[in-house]
Amino acid sequence: MTDTPRSLLERLRHQPDDESWKRLVDLYTPLLSRWLRQAGVDGPDADDLVQEVFVAVVREMPSFEHNQRRGAFRRWLRNILLNRVRTYWQSRRTTPEASAPSALLQTLDRLEDPASDLSQLWDREHDAFLAHRLLELIEKDFNPTTWRAFHRVVLEGAKPAEVAAEMGLSVNAVLLAKSRVLRRARQEIDGLID
């Protein structure tokens, strides 16, 4: 683990490497798949659309500019996904049983409106899912004692002194563990959740 990793978005925009792309795919594949299921796309078609979304992201990432407004990356990714879903359903129009129900098309329209309740729900789901998924992915980068201290204090709400006594550590060591994991999580998630 490097001491001061740049955010994932920065790495992907300026110096993309295989590890950073893998991190993005690992973070977003489950969420994109879930969103596609909600849009009525399952199985191999959903897998194909997830790949199409990532192809578009790879192609467009160098020109993506995070405008420092809340949700810029999230909205950009959502629009890519919505465009792929619309194209998917339009290609199915030749078979009446496979065309998108009008309710689904209305839902997609509501998702494009950042002020809609559905769009705001999508944003909250995105942020919660991504934070949880990122923690799963970075856990392996910390020793078990550090992770356990962080988990007990931050995720379970235990008092640092209580955790220190349980684990045979100093309170300072518990607070340092908490700080190290949070710093790494913030660096990784910078720009993805805002």
C-alpha positions in Angstrom: 0.0 0.0 0.0 1.4 3.4 -0.9 1.3 6.1 1.7 -0.7 8.7 -0.2 -2.5 7.1 -3.1 -4.3 9.4 -5.5 -8.0 8.9 -5.8 -9.2 6.2 -8.1 -10.7 8.8 -10.5 -7.5 10.7 -10.7 -5.5 7.6 -11.5 -8.0 6.5 -14.2 -8.0 9.9 -15.8 -4.3 10.8 -15.7 -2.3 7.5 -15.3 -4.6 4.6 -15.9 -3.2 1.2 -14.9 -4.6 -2.3 -14.8 -5.0 -2.3 -11.0 -7.0 0.9 -11.1 -9.3 -0.4 -13.8 -9.7 -3.6 -11.9 -10.7 -1.6 -8.8 -13.3 0.3 -10.7 -14.8 -2.9 -12.2 -14.7 -4.6 -8.8 -16.5 -1.7 -7.2 -19.1 -1.1 -9.9 -20.0 -4.5 -11.5 -22.3 -5.6 -8.7 -24.1 -2.2 -8.6 -24.5 -1.9 -12.3 -25.8 -5.5 -12.4 -28.4 -4.7 -9.7 -29.5 -1.5 -11.6 -29.9 -3.5 -14.8 -32.0 -6.1 -13.0 -34.2 -3.3 -11.8 -34.5 -2.1 -15.4 -35.7 -5.6 -16.5 -32.4 -6.8 -18.0 -31.1 -10.1 -16.6 -28.6 -12.9 -17.4 -26.2 -12.7 -20.3 -27.8 -9.5 -21.6 -27.0 -7.8 -18.3 -23.5 -9.0 -18.4 -23.1 -7.7 -21.9 -24.5 -4.3 -20.9 -22.2 -4.0 -17.9 -19.3 -4.6 -20.3 -20.6 -2.0 -22.7 -20.8 0.5 -19.9 -17.2 -0.2 -19.0 -16.1 0.1 -22.6 -17.7 3.5 -22.7 -16.1 4.5 -19.4 -12.6 3.4 -20.7 -13.1 5.3 -23.9 -14.5 8.5 -22.3 -12.6 8.6 -19.0 -9.7 10.7 -20.3 -12.1 13.5 -21.3 -14.3 13.2 -18.1 -14.0 16.4 -16.1 -15.2 16.3 -12.6 -16.8 19.7 -12.3 -16.6 19.6 -8.4 -20.4 19.5 -8.3 -22.0 16.8 -6.1 -22.5 13.6 -7.9 -20.7 14.5 -11.2 -19.2 11.0 -11.7 -22.3 9.2 -10.4 -24.5 11.2 -12.9 -22.1 10.6 -15.7 -22.0 6.9 -15.1 -25.7 6.7 -14.7 -26.3 8.4 -18.0 -24.0 5.9 -19.7 -26.0 3.1 -18.2 -29.4 4.7 -19.0 -28.3 5.1 -22.7 -27.2 1.5 -22.9 -30.5 0.3 -21.3 -32.5 2.5 -23.8 -30.5 1.1 -26.7 -31.1 -2.4 -25.4 -34.8 -2.0 -25.2 -35.0 -0.2 -28.6 -33.2 -3.1 -30.2 -35.9 -5.5 -28.8 -38.7 -3.6 -30.4 -38.7 -6.1 -33.3 -40.2 -8.7 -30.9 -43.3 -7.3 -29.1 -42.9 -9.6 -26.1 -39.4 -8.2 -25.5 -40.0 -4.5 -25.9 -39.7 -2.3 -22.8 -42.9 -1.7 -20.9 -44.0 2.0 -21.0 -43.7 2.1 -17.2 -40.0 1.2 -17.5 -39.4 4.0 -20.0 -41.1 6.5 -17.7 -38.8 5.2 -14.9 -35.7 5.8 -17.1 -36.9 9.3 -17.8 -37.4 10.0 -14.1 -33.9 8.7 -13.4 -32.4 11.3 -15.8 -34.0 14.1 -13.8 -31.6 14.8 -10.9 -34.4 16.4 -8.9 -36.7 13.4 -9.0 -37.3 11.3 -6.0 -36.2 8.2 -7.9 -32.9 9.9 -9.0 -32.2 10.9 -5.4 -32.9 7.4 -4.2 -30.5 6.1 -6.8 -27.9 8.5 -5.6 -28.3 7.4 -2.0 -28.2 3.7 -3.0 -25.0 4.4 -5.1 -23.2 6.0 -2.2 -24.1 3.4 0.4 -23.3 0.5 -1.9 -20.0 2.0 -3.0 -18.8 2.8 0.5 -19.7 -0.7 1.7 -18.1 -2.3 -1.4 -14.9 -0.2 -1.1 -14.4 -1.3 2.5 -14.7 -4.9 1.4 -12.0 -4.3 -1.3 -9.5 -2.5 0.9 -9.8 -4.8 3.9 -7.0 -7.0 2.5 -4.6 -4.0 2.5 -4.6 -3.8 6.3 -3.4 -6.2 8.9 -6.2 -8.0 10.8 -5.6 -6.1 14.1 -5.8 -2.7 12.3 -9.0 -3.8 10.5 -10.7 -5.2 13.6 -10.0 -2.0 15.6 -11.4 0.1 12.8 -14.4 -2.1 12.3 -15.3 -2.1 16.0 -15.0 1.6 16.4 -16.3 2.9 13.1 -18.8 0.3 11.9 -19.9 -1.1 15.3 -19.8 2.2 17.2 -17.6 0.8 20.1 -15.7 3.3 22.2 -11.9 3.4 21.5 -11.1 2.6 25.1 -13.4 -0.4 25.1 -11.8 -1.7 21.9 -8.3 -1.1 23.3 -9.1 -3.2 26.4 -10.6 -6.0 24.3 -7.7 -6.2 21.9 -4.8 -5.5 24.3 -3.9 -2.3 22.5 -3.4 1.3 23.6 -6.2 3.8 22.9 -3.8 5.6 20.6 -3.2 2.4 18.6 -7.0 2.0 18.1 -7.4 5.6 17.0 -4.4 5.3 14.7 -6.0 2.2 13.1 -9.3 4.0 12.6 -7.5 7.0 11.1 -5.4 4.9 8.7 -8.4 3.0 7.3 -10.6 6.1 7.0 -7.8 8.0 5.3 -7.3 5.2 2.7 -11.1 4.9 2.2 -11.4 8.7 1.6 -8.6 8.7 -0.9 -10.0 5.8 -2.8 -13.5 7.1 -2.9 -12.7 10.7 -3.6 -14.9 11.9 -6.5 -17.0 8.7 -6.6 -19.1 9.6 -3.5 -19.6 13.2 -2.8 
